[in-house]
Amino acid sequence: MATKALIVTYYWPPAGGPGVQRWLQFVKHFKEFDVEPIVYIPENPHYPIIDESFIAEVPTGIEIIKTKIKEPYGLAKLFSKRKTQTISSGVITSKKPSFIEKTMLYVRGNFFIPDARIGWVKPSVSFLKEYIDKNKIDVVITTGPPHSLHLIGMELKAAIGVKWLADFRDPWTTIHYHKELRLSKASEVKHIKLEKEVLTNADQIVVTSKTTKKEFAEITNQPIAVITNGFAKTTLFVREPDTNFTLVHVGSLLSERNPEVLWLAIKELVARVVGFADDFKLKLVGTVSDDIIANFKAYGIEDYVEIVGYVSHTEAVQTQYNAQLLLLVEMDRVETKAIIPGKLFEYLAAQRPIVALGPEGSDIANILSETKAGAFFGYGEGDSLEHFLKEQYVAFKAGQLLVSSEGIEKYSRRELTREMAKVVKNLWQEAGSLA
């Protein structure tokens, strides 16, 4: 008999961005592994990004239940629609936030703990207690951020004893933007307290990186599994190689995700390597902060940059397949060692050489080393980065710019769902054995 799993998620199609893809894909494959998913989502969410292409990926026959949510972002838009969009998605686009941004961040951090979706907790618990009783759910799964959804799982477990799995797509108090919320001391203490309560009460915890597992293991003795994000296997995309020597980045480039070491390397290559200026193009797909655009001008490389802006997920993936090189940039901060962007796995699927920058000890570096899919550089390795890009350009000119990655199959969404289903079913079987 299939294990019935109720998945509590905020992000669901037509939401765009990486937050929706993880559980959309798990739900898509769960039935292959004897897990019957029921999805619980808000009826009227505030999604900062919309991508209609994800709607077609929702499998038929899946039960989806909804209740209304009251969010403060609707009121906040009366003051600044653009700032609301960026802050609600966790994007700080400038190193010098405006007065409105500072005010909104303070209110967001101190009046809505752990996040702006806290108002959905009580009505959800009330609704789901009745639903679970009538439908005999075996396991409740909450996925965050927003981490307020974990409070739904915690209250349901306390009220009716249901088995609960807490899935962390990102860390909680150690996420890079946590310090930017302008928290008071009391608010910081409350965040830490709630995080510990969730981690010590969940029957099973799932994280996306080994670093996060290590951090959480210092807080709780509950079992923690690492199940990364991944890529969806498809035959929809056929590579049509860019004629330029393109270095393609997909996703947001925030003010603090600004690798000046790369801009300098490009500047030097343009000046020193014959033909590079004619062939090179830095293609950016997604939001780019004003600070970074200003840096392009400061380094004199703006003529070699193409800013595409946000496109549908389908178009973004096709761009990855067509690229000569793929660029992955993470902030040079200790808090981002645990962050493995979902696009890394899509990059693996595109089978193009990956150039990654981030902090020393990043989990990204381990995956690139393991799969032989590209090279990782710290922010202090400018000479090595420039040398690598020059080597890739020489290979491009010779028609030999290839990558021979290996072992990437385990990062396919289907294989990752196999692992998640195993965790879910084991949790339910343990509950049965204790009954």
C-alpha positions as CSV (number, residue, x, y, z in Angstrom):
1,M,0.0,0.0,0.0
2,A,1.3,3.5,-0.9
3,T,2.4,5.8,1.8
4,K,0.2,8.9,1.9
5,A,2.2,12.1,2.2
6,L,0.8,15.5,2.7
7,I,3.2,18.1,1.3
8,V,2.9,21.7,2.8
9,T,4.6,24.1,0.4
10,Y,4.2,27.8,-0.3
11,Y,5.7,27.7,-3.8
12,W,3.8,25.9,-6.5
13,P,3.1,26.7,-10.2
14,P,2.6,29.2,-11.5
15,A,5.4,30.4,-9.1
16,G,8.7,30.8,-10.9
17,G,12.2,30.5,-9.6
18,P,14.1,27.6,-7.9
19,G,11.8,27.4,-4.9
20,V,9.0,25.7,-6.8
21,Q,11.0,23.1,-8.7
22,R,12.2,20.8,-5.9
23,W,8.8,19.6,-4.7
24,L,7.2,19.9,-8.1
25,Q,9.6,17.2,-9.3
26,F,9.3,15.0,-6.2
27,V,5.5,15.1,-6.6
28,K,5.9,14.3,-10.3
29,H,7.8,11.0,-9.5
30,F,6.5,9.9,-6.1
31,K,3.9,7.5,-7.3
32,E,6.7,5.5,-9.1
33,F,8.1,4.7,-5.6
34,D,4.8,4.0,-3.8
35,V,4.2,7.4,-2.2
36,E,0.9,9.1,-2.9
37,P,1.3,12.9,-2.6
38,I,-1.3,15.4,-1.6
39,V,-0.2,19.0,-2.0
40,Y,-1.4,21.8,0.3
41,I,-0.8,25.3,-1.0
42,P,-2.1,28.9,-0.4
43,E,-5.1,29.9,-2.5
44,N,-4.0,33.5,-3.0
45,P,-0.2,33.6,-2.6
46,H,2.1,36.6,-3.4
47,Y,4.7,35.1,-5.8
48,P,7.5,37.5,-6.7
49,I,8.2,35.6,-9.9
50,I,5.6,34.0,-12.2
51,D,6.5,31.2,-14.7
52,E,3.5,29.8,-16.5
53,S,5.6,27.1,-18.1
54,F,5.7,25.2,-14.8
55,I,1.9,24.6,-14.9
56,A,2.3,22.0,-17.6
57,E,4.6,20.0,-15.4
58,V,2.0,19.4,-12.6
59,P,1.1,15.7,-12.9
60,T,-2.5,14.9,-13.6
61,G,-4.5,13.1,-10.9
62,I,-2.6,14.8,-8.0
63,E,-4.9,16.1,-5.2
64,I,-4.2,19.7,-4.5
65,I,-5.9,21.4,-1.5
66,K,-5.8,25.1,-0.7
67,T,-6.8,27.7,1.9
68,K,-6.5,31.5,1.8
69,I,-3.4,33.3,3.2
70,K,-3.2,36.8,4.6
71,E,0.1,38.3,3.6
72,P,1.5,41.8,4.5
73,Y,3.1,42.2,1.0
74,G,-0.2,43.3,-0.5
75,L,-0.3,46.3,1.9
76,A,3.4,46.9,1.4
77,K,3.0,47.3,-2.4
78,L,1.0,50.5,-1.7
79,F,4.3,52.1,-0.7
80,S,6.7,50.5,-3.2
81,K,5.7,47.7,-5.6
82,R,9.2,47.2,-6.9
83,K,10.9,47.1,-3.4
84,T,8.2,44.7,-2.3
85,Q,8.9,42.3,-5.1
86,T,12.6,42.2,-4.4
87,I,12.4,41.9,-0.6
88,S,9.6,39.3,-0.7
89,S,11.9,37.1,-2.9
90,G,14.9,37.6,-0.6
91,V,16.7,39.8,-3.1
92,I,18.6,42.9,-1.9
93,T,19.6,44.7,-5.1
94,S,21.8,47.4,-3.6
95,K,24.5,47.6,-1.0
96,K,23.0,50.9,0.1
97,P,19.3,50.2,0.7
98,S,16.9,53.1,0.6
99,F,14.9,54.3,3.6
100,I,11.9,52.4,2.3
101,E,14.0,49.2,2.0
102,K,15.4,49.6,5.5
103,T,12.0,50.2,6.9
104,M,10.5,47.2,5.1
105,L,13.4,45.0,6.1
106,Y,13.0,46.0,9.8
107,V,9.3,45.3,9.8
108,R,9.8,42.0,7.9
109,G,12.4,40.9,10.4
110,N,10.9,42.0,13.7
111,F,7.2,41.9,13.2
112,F,6.9,38.7,11.1
113,I,8.9,35.9,12.8
114,P,10.1,33.8,11.2
115,D,8.8,35.3,8.0
116,A,5.9,37.1,6.3
117,R,3.9,33.9,5.9
118,I,3.4,33.4,9.7
119,G,-0.2,34.4,9.4
120,W,-0.9,31.2,7.4
121,V,0.1,28.9,10.3
122,K,-3.0,29.0,12.5
123,P,-5.6,28.6,9.8
124,S,-3.6,25.9,8.2
125,V,-3.3,23.9,11.4
126,S,-7.0,24.2,12.0
127,F,-7.9,23.1,8.4
128,L,-5.3,20.3,8.2
129,K,-6.2,18.7,11.5
130,E,-9.6,18.0,10.2
131,Y,-8.4,17.0,6.7
132,I,-5.8,14.5,8.1
133,D,-8.3,12.9,10.4
134,K,-10.7,12.3,7.5
135,N,-8.1,11.2,5.0
136,K,-5.7,9.2,7.1
137,I,-2.4,10.9,6.1
138,D,0.7,8.9,7.0
139,V,3.4,11.6,6.9
140,V,3.3,15.4,6.8
141,I,6.1,17.1,4.9
142,T,6.9,20.8,5.3
143,T,9.4,22.6,3.1
144,G,11.0,25.9,3.7
145,P,11.7,28.7,3.2
146,P,9.4,30.2,4.1
147,H,10.3,28.5,7.4
148,S,7.0,29.4,9.0
149,L,5.6,26.4,7.2
150,H,7.6,24.2,9.6
151,L,5.6,25.6,12.4
152,I,2.5,24.1,10.7
153,G,4.2,20.7,10.9
154,M,5.3,21.1,14.5
155,E,1.8,22.1,15.6
156,L,0.2,19.3,13.8
157,K,2.5,16.8,15.3
158,A,1.8,18.2,18.8
159,A,-1.9,18.2,18.2
160,I,-2.5,14.8,16.5
161,G,0.8,13.0,16.7
162,V,1.3,12.7,12.9
163,K,4.8,11.8,11.7
164,W,6.5,15.0,10.4
165,L,9.4,15.5,8.0
166,A,10.9,19.0,7.8
167,D,12.7,19.8,4.5
168,F,15.1,22.7,4.4
169,R,15.9,23.9,1.0
170,D,18.0,26.6,2.6
171,P,19.4,27.1,6.2
172,W,17.4,29.2,8.6
173,T,19.4,31.5,11.0
174,T,22.7,31.1,9.0
175,I,21.3,32.0,5.6
176,H,23.3,34.9,4.2
177,Y,20.4,37.5,4.2
178,H,19.4,36.8,7.8
179,K,21.7,39.5,9.1
180,E,20.2,42.0,6.7
181,L,16.8,41.8,8.3
182,R,17.8,44.4,10.9
183,L,16.8,42.2,13.8
184,S,16.5,43.3,17.3
185,K,18.2,41.2,20.0
186,A,14.8,39.8,21.1
187,S,13.9,39.0,17.5
188,E,17.2,37.2,16.9
189,V,16.7,35.1,20.1
190,K,13.2,34.2,18.9
191,H,14.5,33.0,15.5
192,I,17.1,30.8,17.2
193,K,14.5,29.4,19.6
194,L,12.0,28.6,16.8
195,E,14.8,27.0,14.7
196,K,15.8,24.8,17.6
197,E,12.2,23.8,18.4
198,V,11.6,22.7,14.8
199,L,14.9,20.8,14.6
200,T,14.3,19.0,17.8
201,N,10.6,18.1,17.2
202,A,10.7,17.0,13.6
203,D,10.8,13.2,13.3
204,Q,13.0,13.5,10.2
205,I,15.0,16.4,8.8
206,V,16.1,16.7,5.1
207,V,18.7,19.3,4.0
208,T,20.3,20.0,0.6
209,S,24.0,20.2,1.6
210,K,26.5,18.4,3.8
211,T,27.4,21.7,5.5
212,T,23.8,22.4,6.6
213,K,23.6,18.8,8.0
214,K,26.7,19.5,10.0
215,E,25.3,22.8,11.3
216,F,22.0,21.2,12.3
217,A,23.6,18.2,13.9
218,E,25.0,20.5,16.5
219,I,21.5,21.6,17.4
220,T,19.5,18.3,17.3
221,N,19.9,14.6,17.6
222,Q,17.1,13.9,15.2
223,P,18.0,12.0,11.9
224,I,19.2,14.3,9.1
225,A,19.3,13.2,5.5
226,V,21.1,15.1,2.7
227,I,19.0,15.1,-0.5
228,T,20.3,17.8,-2.9
229,N,18.4,19.5,-5.6
230,G,18.8,18.1,-9.1
231,F,17.9,18.2,-12.8
232,A,15.0,16.9,-14.7
233,K,16.0,14.5,-17.5
234,T,14.5,15.6,-20.8
235,T,15.0,15.2,-24.6
236,L,13.3,18.6,-25.3
237,F,16.6,20.5,-25.7
238,V,19.0,20.1,-28.6
239,R,22.2,22.0,-28.4
240,E,22.6,24.8,-30.9
241,P,26.1,26.2,-29.9
242,D,26.5,29.9,-29.5
243,T,28.7,31.3,-32.2
244,N,30.4,33.6,-29.7
245,F,32.6,32.4,-26.8
246,T,29.7,32.8,-24.4
247,L,30.0,32.7,-20.6
248,V,26.4,32.3,-19.5
249,H,25.0,33.0,-16.0
250,V,21.4,32.1,-15.2
251,G,19.7,33.5,-12.1
252,S,19.9,36.7,-10.0
253,L,23.2,38.6,-9.6
254,L,22.8,40.5,-6.4
255,S,25.0,43.3,-5.2
256,E,26.9,41.0,-2.9
257,R,27.2,38.3,-5.5
258,N,29.6,40.5,-7.4
259,P,32.9,38.7,-8.4
260,E,35.1,41.6,-9.3
261,V,37.9,39.1,-9.7
262,L,36.1,37.8,-12.8
263,W,35.4,41.2,-14.2
264,L,39.2,42.0,-13.9
265,A,40.1,38.6,-15.6
266,I,37.8,39.5,-18.5
267,K,39.3,42.9,-18.8
268,E,42.8,41.4,-18.9
269,L,41.8,38.8,-21.5
270,V,40.2,41.4,-23.7
271,A,43.4,43.4,-23.6
272,R,46.0,40.6,-24.0
273,V,44.5,37.7,-25.9
274,V,44.2,38.2,-29.7
275,G,40.7,37.7,-30.9
276,F,39.1,37.4,-27.4
277,A,37.5,40.9,-27.7
278,D,35.8,39.9,-31.0
279,D,34.5,36.5,-29.7
280,F,33.7,36.9,-26.1
281,K,30.2,37.6,-24.6
282,L,29.1,37.5,-21.0
283,K,25.4,36.7,-21.1
284,L,23.3,37.2,-18.0
285,V,19.8,35.7,-17.8
286,G,17.9,37.1,-14.8
287,T,17.9,40.1,-12.5
288,V,21.2,42.0,-12.3
289,S,21.8,44.6,-9.6
290,D,22.6,48.2,-10.4
291,D,25.9,47.9,-8.5
292,I,27.1,45.1,-10.8
293,I,26.1,47.0,-13.9
294,A,28.1,49.9,-12.6
295,N,31.1,47.6,-12.1
296,F,31.0,46.5,-15.8
297,K,31.4,50.2,-16.7
298,A,34.2,50.7,-14.1
299,Y,36.2,47.8,-15.5
300,G,35.5,48.8,-19.1
301,I,33.8,45.6,-20.1
302,E,30.2,46.8,-20.6
303,D,30.5,46.2,-24.4
304,Y,31.0,42.5,-23.8
305,V,28.0,42.1,-21.6
306,E,24.4,41.1,-22.7
307,I,21.7,41.4,-20.0
308,V,18.8,39.2,-21.1
309,G,16.6,39.6,-18.0
310,Y,14.1,37.1,-16.7
311,V,12.9,34.4,-19.1
312,S,10.8,31.3,-18.7
313,H,12.5,28.3,-17.2
314,T,12.3,26.5,-20.6
315,E,14.1,29.3,-22.4
316,A,16.7,29.5,-19.6
317,V,17.5,25.8,-19.9
318,Q,17.9,26.1,-23.6
319,T,20.3,29.0,-23.1
320,Q,22.4,26.8,-20.8
321,Y,22.6,24.1,-23.5
322,N,23.7,26.6,-26.1
323,A,26.4,28.2,-23.9
324,Q,30.1,27.7,-24.4
325,L,30.8,28.0,-20.7
326,L,28.4,28.2,-17.7
327,L,29.0,30.6,-14.9
328,L,28.0,29.9,-11.2
329,V,28.6,32.7,-8.7
330,E,28.1,32.5,-4.9
331,M,28.8,35.2,-2.4
332,D,32.2,35.2,-0.8
333,R,30.9,34.7,2.7
334,V,31.2,31.8,5.2
335,E,27.4,31.6,5.4
336,T,27.1,30.6,1.8
337,K,29.3,27.5,2.0
338,A,26.2,25.4,2.4
339,I,24.3,27.0,-0.5
340,I,24.2,24.8,-3.6
341,P,22.1,26.7,-6.2
342,G,19.6,24.5,-8.0
343,K,21.0,25.7,-11.3
344,L,24.2,23.9,-10.7
345,F,22.4,20.6,-11.4
346,E,20.8,22.0,-14.5
347,Y,24.2,23.1,-15.6
348,L,25.4,19.5,-15.1
349,A,22.6,18.3,-17.3
350,A,23.5,20.8,-20.1
351,Q,27.0,19.1,-20.3
352,R,28.9,22.4,-20.7
353,P,32.0,23.3,-18.8
354,I,31.2,25.1,-15.5
355,V,33.1,28.0,-14.1
356,A,32.2,28.6,-10.4
357,L,33.2,31.1,-7.8
358,G,32.5,31.1,-4.1
359,P,33.9,30.8,-0.6
360,E,36.6,28.4,0.4
361,G,35.1,25.1,1.6
362,S,32.0,25.5,-0.5
363,D,29.9,22.4,-1.2
364,I,29.8,23.5,-4.8
365,A,33.5,22.7,-5.1
366,N,33.0,19.2,-3.9
367,I,30.3,18.4,-6.5
368,L,32.3,19.9,-9.4
369,S,35.4,17.9,-8.3
370,E,33.3,14.7,-7.9
371,T,31.6,15.0,-11.3
372,K,34.6,16.5,-13.2
373,A,32.1,19.0,-14.7
374,G,34.1,22.2,-14.3
375,A,36.4,24.3,-12.1
376,F,35.9,26.1,-8.8
377,F,37.7,29.3,-7.8
378,G,37.9,31.3,-4.6
379,Y,37.7,35.1,-4.8
380,G,41.5,35.3,-4.3
381,E,42.4,33.1,-7.2
382,G,42.3,35.7,-10.0
383,D,45.4,34.5,-11.8
384,S,44.2,30.9,-11.9
385,L,40.7,32.0,-13.1
386,E,42.2,34.1,-15.9
387,H,44.4,31.2,-16.9
388,F,41.5,28.8,-17.0
389,L,39.3,31.1,-19.1
390,K,42.2,31.5,-21.6
391,E,42.6,27.7,-21.8
392,Q,38.9,27.4,-22.5
393,Y,39.0,30.1,-25.2
394,V,41.9,28.3,-26.9
395,A,39.9,25.1,-26.9
396,F,36.9,27.0,-28.3
397,K,38.9,28.3,-31.2
398,A,40.1,24.8,-31.9
399,G,36.6,23.4,-31.8
400,Q,37.5,21.3,-28.8
401,L,35.6,23.0,-25.9
402,L,34.1,19.9,-24.3
403,V,33.4,18.5,-20.9
404,S,33.5,14.8,-19.9
405,S,31.5,14.8,-16.7
406,E,30.7,11.6,-14.8
407,G,28.4,10.3,-12.1
408,I,25.8,13.0,-12.7
409,E,22.9,10.5,-13.0
410,K,22.4,10.4,-9.2
411,Y,21.5,14.1,-9.4
412,S,18.5,13.4,-11.7
413,R,15.2,14.3,-10.2
414,R,13.9,10.7,-10.5
415,E,16.9,9.3,-8.6
416,L,16.6,11.9,-5.9
417,T,12.9,11.2,-5.6
418,R,13.8,7.5,-5.1
419,E,15.9,8.7,-2.1
420,M,13.2,11.0,-0.7
421,A,10.6,8.3,-1.1
422,K,12.8,5.9,0.9
423,V,13.1,8.4,3.7
424,V,9.3,9.0,3.7
425,K,8.4,5.3,3.7
426,N,11.0,4.5,6.4
427,L,9.5,7.2,8.6
428,W,6.0,5.7,8.2
429,Q,7.2,2.2,8.8
430,E,8.9,3.3,12.0
431,A,5.6,4.8,13.1
432,G,3.8,1.5,12.3
433,S,6.4,-0.6,14.3
434,L,5.9,1.7,17.3
435,A,2.1,1.5,17.2
